[in-house]
Amino acid sequence: MTQAFDAADQQALLETRAEAALALARRLGADACEVGASVDQGIGVSVREGDVETVELSRDQGIAVTVYVGQRKGSASSSDASEASVRDVVEKALAIARYTGEDPAAGLADAELMATRFPDLDVHHPWPLSTEEAIELALTCENAGRGVEGIRSSEGASLSSGEGVHVYANSHGFLGGQRGSRHSLSCLLIAEDDAGMQRDYDYTTARDPRALRDPAAVGESAAQRTLQRLGAGRPATGRMPVLFDPSLASGLVGHLMGAIAGGALYRQSSFLCERLNTMLFPEWFSLSERPMEVGAMASSPFDADGVQTRDNVFVDQGRLASYLLSAYSARRLGMSTTGNAGGARNLRIAAPLESLETLLARMDRGVLVTELMGQGVNGVTGDYSRGAAGFWVENGRIQHPVEEFTIAGNLETMFQGLIGVGDDIDTRGSIHTGSWLIDEMTVAGG
């Protein structure tokens, strides 16, 4: 069993360390300072073919200090949050600051933007799980999958459970802490026929272990996904519609957020530079974030600058309505922070939702993509080219699995060519979306 973890005590200790670091930085000559400190504990087990492969008990901690001397900045960090380590980190950060060049955008976020509301977001649900119980759950998951007829072997099932505390403080007098937990269970299986071997997986993840899917159901789903891939061929080559599975559609949202992130914009390394208030999607599509959503995977009352988080609309009826900005990137762009230091939180789509059957009927002939490979996405130009696997669709119906093909296009063209969003919403991550039907992409098969 993991060692005792009292989140309240850990938070109090981290807050004490953070305040000590701020006081020391001030005494040693810093004009401003910010501190992030965290401690995490967890258990992870993996099983394969009915045997235990790994058992890992982890406990990690760390502290990071950034100081400002005028507009010179220095940062240092340590995996040790002891008193001695805090002094060492502060001294190193100051030494670095004294030798760096001045940056007009450097500094803390404005004091009036600091978070003042700290509602209970219901994101901390510890799981008092023994090693034996964790192993049993993983075995139940794998055995359920292995028991499905046609499954040849397993690459294992894994369970992880962890909780932690994060504290952020700065010399404006801001001090905020948050406790959180995350639990997950996954299974990867192998099937084989005359055409060769295929593998696929399924998983479940949640803040609250009571929200996890049944282990046997996860294993059985992984088995069915694997069996569906047997007998895969290659699709035809040409221009045709492409339907992205929900787990992959969330990746398209991720590419969008990367392109509107302040760091990419001020470096001029995004295809969406200077595109604010222009049409990017169909007018029926909107995208927003809800950082205060209770129980969600990425909820937080404050961002990495200590700024109060808020609901933001990034795409409003097809129009690019906002960038994704921290205090620093906002200054570089001559704009205001959107409370997104550390990224977006709990992205949600507003669009007319259609069933998978309706989307397949609308595409008529094309490919349903369920797996992507490679890193062929150019954030500067928006060019998109990925290896893929999935299913061939003809006359609006899934015909057979396909693999070893490439899909290619341009993200801006793909966004504008979005013609449908599915009601098969994947809620496992911080981005909630259903399938995306793109009107036309280049498919290169056999």
Sequence and secondary structure as in RCSB ss.txt:
>XXXX:A:sequence
MTQAFDAADQQALLETRAEAALALARRLGADACEVGASVDQGIGVSVREGDVETVELSRDQGIAVTVYVGQRKGS
ASSSDASEASVRDVVEKALAIARYTGEDPAAGLADAELMATRFPDLDVHHPWPLSTEEAIELALTCENAGRGVEG
IRSSEGASLSSGEGVHVYANSHGFLGGQRGSRHSLSCLLIAEDDAGMQRDYDYTTARDPRALRDPAAVGESAAQR
TLQRLGAGRPATGRMPVLFDPSLASGLVGHLMGAIAGGALYRQSSFLCERLNTMLFPEWFSLSERPMEVGAMASS
PFDADGVQTRDNVFVDQGRLASYLLSAYSARRLGMSTTGNAGGARNLRIAAPLESLETLLARMDRGVLVTELMGQ
GVNGVTGDYSRGAAGFWVENGRIQHPVEEFTIAGNLETMFQGLIGVGDDIDTRGSIHTGSWLIDEMTVAGG
>XXXX:A:secstr
      HHHHHHHHHHHHHHHHHHHHHTT SEEEEEEEEEEEEEEEEETTEEEEEEEEEEEEEEEEEEETTEEEE
EEES  SHHHHHHHHHHHHHHHTTS   TT S   GGGB                HHHHHHHHHHHHHHHHTSTT
EEEEEEEEEEEEEEEEEEEETTS EEEEEEEEEEEEEEEEEEETTEEEEEEEEEEESSGGGS  HHHHHHHHHHH
HHTTTT B    EEEEEEE HHHHHHHHHHHHHHTBHHHHHTT  TTTT TTSB S TT EEEE TT TT TT  
SB TTSBB   EEEEETTEE   B  HHHHHHHTS   S TT   SEEEES EE HHHHHHHH SEEEEEEEES 
 B TTT EEEEEEEEEEEETTEEEEEEEEEEEEEEHHHHHHTEEEEES  B SSSEEB  EEEEEEEEE  
